[in-house]
Amino acid sequence: MEKFAPLNLSPEELTAYTPEWQGERFPDGRPRVPDDIVARMRGVTITQAWGVLRGAGFNHQYEGGWQCTHPGGVLCGRALTALYMPRRPDMRQVMEARGEQAGQVGDQISWPIDALVPGDVYVADVFGKIAEGPVIGDNLATAILTNSGNGVVHDAAVRDLEGIEELEGFASFVRGWHPSYASPTIMLVGMNCPVRLGLATVMPGDIVLGKREGVIFIPPHLAEKVVTTSEVIRLRDMFGMQRLREGKYTPGQIDTRWTDEIEADFSRWLEEHLDDLPIPREAIQDLLKERTW
């Protein structure tokens, strides 16, 4: 029997709600963006990702105003979502009973954590709750890190901040800190379902990218485009700055649409520096195949 949580999307429903993703999926139906794309996503800036998503008509994927438990850290992975609401006793009683029948262990707040796999990012909508908002303290943070290798995006406060800060690799984006405990006041309403974090709509399997500017949630079918667009921008910037330092071109030549001569020079530069650039060799070779200069 599948473990129970209310308002889950079934694998079939999740597939139907993410029709533009044609790649591999997890057994729960979440899109599984390849590991190499997720790894390369860490080098993408929030602005670069935002530009690609806006160009594709996805205007509500960014949310700012977070506090980061590990300032300067980067959070990147595939979203596993959880939706919480203020506790209603009759609903809670039914959910607890069905959870027990399905073999769930412990309080509801542990159910999404038990479902995490390596590379996931736990994305929890706890309606921005601060006092009595912390679902996560240092113990559950340790379990999350053990299961996923990542931190969280938690639309509420967390507790035990000093303990959380000691967890290497647990860069997380939260609304603040509070010593209270949320469990008596909330209930888990859904897992692997759409959630809203501020102005952003998040689907299970979205690629989560958290940096100092905020967090952006990238639809799976756009993840590779975001990565390759960012890599091209970085390579062109590196080339342009090097040629400016060498005095080969003027700022006016670099800061406008490049001539065919400069484009050809850029292609030669890529070929000469295949193994020296902070972009995978294979990605640069794919870029060169697409170029006509």
Sequence and secondary structure as in RCSB ss.txt:
>XXXX:A:sequence
MEKFAPLNLSPEELTAYTPEWQGERFPDGRPRVPDDIVARMRGVTITQAWGVLRGAGFNHQYEGGWQCTHPGGVL
CGRALTALYMPRRPDMRQVMEARGEQAGQVGDQISWPIDALVPGDVYVADVFGKIAEGPVIGDNLATAILTNSGN
GVVHDAAVRDLEGIEELEGFASFVRGWHPSYASPTIMLVGMNCPVRLGLATVMPGDIVLGKREGVIFIPPHLAEK
VVTTSEVIRLRDMFGMQRLREGKYTPGQIDTRWTDEIEADFSRWLEEHLDDLPIPREAIQDLLKERTW
>XXXX:A:secstr
     TT   HHHHHHH TT  S B TTS B   HHHHHHHTT  HHHHHHHHHHTT  S EE   EESSTT  E
EEEEEEEEEEE  HHHHHHHHHHHHHTT  SSGGGHHHHH  TTEEEEEEEEEE TT     HHHHHHHHHHHSS
 EEEEEEES HHHHHTSTT   EEEEE SS  GGGEEEEEESS EEETTEEE TT EEEEETTEEEEE GGGHHH
HHHHHHHHHHHHHHHHHHHHHTSS HHHHTS   HHHHHHHHHHHHHTTTTSSS HHHHHHHHHH   
